[in-house]
Amino acid sequence: MRFLIYGINYAPELTGVGKYTGEMTEWLKAQGHEVRVVTAPPYYPAWQIGAGYSARRYCKEFLQGVEVWRCPLWIPRQPSGLKRILHLASFAISSLPLMLWQGLFWRPDVVFVVEPAFFCVIGALLTSLLNGAKTWLHIQDFEIDAGFEMGILPSSKFLRSLSMTIERWLMNRFNRVSTISDRMLNRLKVKGVDMSKCVYFPNWVDTDNIYPLQKTNILRNLLDIPSDTFVALYSGSMVEKQGLDILISAAKLLATDYPKILFVLCGEGSAKKRLLKLATGMCNIRFLDLQPSERLNALLNLANVHLLPQIPDAADLVMPSKLLGMCASGQPVIGTVHYGTQVAELLKNCGIVVSPGDVTAISNAIVYLATHPDQCHKLGQAARQLTVDRWHKEKVLQQFERKLVALYPSPILENISVAPAIFSSLETDIQKNILPTAQNKPIGSYLVESGLITKLQLDIALTDQQITGMRLGEIIVEYSWLNQLTIDELMSNVVLPEREAILKQ
């Protein structure tokens, strides 16, 4: 199949949306699909055009065999509300003619657009009209919501209402709308997007390349960090929405009493200069430049604990992709998020959650893990297992490809291998998702009522079932929400006895 990938961020950007869009595209290419990309020159997270690229002209290149078209855009020196809007709009405008050309002459089967930037959805829809291509919108950030919540956009009720109405109308024009977490998927439902179009498509991590190191970390030696120093690491974009000031404040609070706790902040971004100024004269905090991908595993293993600060208003508007690498390294994570948010739920067994902005709480959490190595190790092991179960790269992308191909009914789908039937004794009934009780009670109801999955997870699975034709149990197992043994036990201990009781009546 032919896929046209459209988004402002792409490889060779090492962090954020560009990293995932690049890996996804290269993976699709490796599976034998024809793929082209329309994007901007690399600029994130430093907000500077990468070496060898220009912000003023169009160009074409090949990366890992993928044909990539770069379009001009404007990069502000100091990104702010209006400047960010103009920045995103500049790419949407410059890329539109190229998108239309691709749709008219290359004629892709699917136009896949990534948000941010939401401005690009219009170009994607127009492109699809030229040749009848299917359309897929993938949301990494709810940038409109985040813009209002973080004060980037004016706090006007009329403007917000108008923006949301336009956003809802445009989203419902797509054949599929995906996003990266359960809570973000639920937000699509709240926004009024047709749930039959919605797809769960999480980010991923290559657990073969990111894994716990058993030997001495060479990067720690290169940085001359003693082996008995407890490293609290933040690695990622240094932008305002990350709320990184709390780390500087925590370092100041612990400097005197805990000299063997070292804060390491690695990355680039618009907030870095201000953070460097705040940390002037501090000996227990060190800044590193963004590291090449070859050093990523060594960098993540530099940590004894990973730090994941976020400002409260952005908690369920974005799902921090850096969390996946943190967990894959086998180290615990301290997150500054409200309880009940998606990140808090993920960290409840593999890290510590503290309230956003609470300097004392995050400081105490760091000290606790530094002084309780066994608990630190236990949480780290749980973090690694969570990654392997939920975010393994091949597993996530194989599931995505199946849903992508399913946009076009094809014999290909009939050849996709699936796990053995989980409910062999009730195969026909469960394929219809109905148990033969007097009330025709769906199997999904048993799973939710027993607390094994949430209502939102059931909605996701049922939506995927409509798209792929797979059995409900197979989908739930593939997402690693439950394993086959758990479902078998539910069937034997709850469902079948209830069925037999009803039949006897």
Steps between C-alpha positions, in 0.01 A plus 500: 500500500598865454516720810553877496622613843445869581631684804725784609743279695702210361839330516781577562343672802595287800216582738126547502262458209770498231670196651181292498381610157842414358512156661142421394568601139823300476324197649218521243761527224673188632170310480489562125265798485566805282541802725559870441532779755417870484658680793713797611876518544609371843492772765371347826571517794762775460272716281786533253524357150726195490836511327475449124134606481329825405179659630456694177481243224348169398720195472476124456715236667496128572528378860517123555352455153204733568436794265480810721387844380600799715296821489590854614383631835561787739686428826459763776801567719283516812180297445194657660123479445459697176844404373424129544178539302682679218773235509250215457299690241809571292562127455134424427498763225836411343427126501149521352606522131737205544229294672253570220763405243563170677128427514446580133801325347630241750147407616555347845260245650511664845581857606633483858535835679654557843386765753677723573444692282121505487521760222611213274171310520344723232780420256468129576126499435534700178772264378279197559221656291721502191518122475259359760772396745407396853599740777651442845562770763746402775503724808821516702394822679163670527670823404184714494399390850857539623518846346201620700590316823858629502412857407663485156164589341275785623257401777190590302191280545378590152836421339527171688147396409558588134832314495347188653210503253734525202728234650210257551369552148843442344578193712175334396597536134780242549455127454708434812611714794762350732679613811756367744325435834170387646427842650575677174271257321228580750554870428420431135167359614434811712584718201227330299714290267322191367642219717471249216783696335722520808808279541748450784851531355754546780862599465757225544853424603757265351564282803787328318691830486381653829559261788658488849881489491663246727852641476650832601350783294766644270319833486521535878876450470528751217313759705715420806197417716602281797334159526349586840329815368124470464399652165154653453470540123272705279549431130279665242383825350562809711184695427264686730228234501739260678504706823874449550539780756399257773820301441719804556311575821532140621874503431538816707301342785718186510840656428622528859365186667534258206819585308510155338172558317575646155237648269578452130291686240558391141342654191430814301212742474374853537516491884860379531670840521266610777557176692878534470474847649288372790759231575801733497750409774336169595734202534237227519344561160650437159371578151573281197437561133264273311679168456521305171276196466803271535541623857133497596511173693813605689336834579180346635703252705693791650196555721426346835160663467333679209318829551181579309381850589189641333282802554155393626287641218673284238472168685242324281546716190828330416656164581872557558682271258819523705329290769536189282877521478526576870310185589683287244832582668382318812509799734210646701332827404384792713218689330350834600142435395161498669369169631245348266671617182627255238865545601416451868324172421802375306743593777309352792704176490828620351565842645383775732236765427517843663283806453608744227699792636562339841875546543508336843314192379725434202808561717376250758425244229854529363650464848279199574620310193861606561484356852294189416692324220296177522173685440665701224607177329156341542323796338755500219433134422127570488562792263694277263229234502231760431690612192544149363133419555344819359737693275717251315579655162426205271178416676363856488591554136365163387165584660507842333578353158207262526262791571656705222459227242144441624399838356482311172312167517750255355590130494813609689294516818393139463862387520590688819598246763323521835539324833312174560139542602484589866148383549493180298182360659308814410682597180197585289322694775803704600583585141167679503596646840183354653462231765195274464342611828135582532593866506758463216756658728814607306836358607626856532252565779649217707850639452400852610280388790779281636741795491738326259478779241353849498199617300730711286722200423189304399395784268844496340490123452149505353599775258805299391280193465280682248807604302697174501240227546709348780344344808463718806722277713779502241501881493511526880791254520691681220476826694638315807207620712442137600669170431334187366510325837303777670230491234482119518454521879219754459330271251528188718423663836240762408364490147446128447347437845256786442416364158437153638282637779284686252468197273385287796224748568 
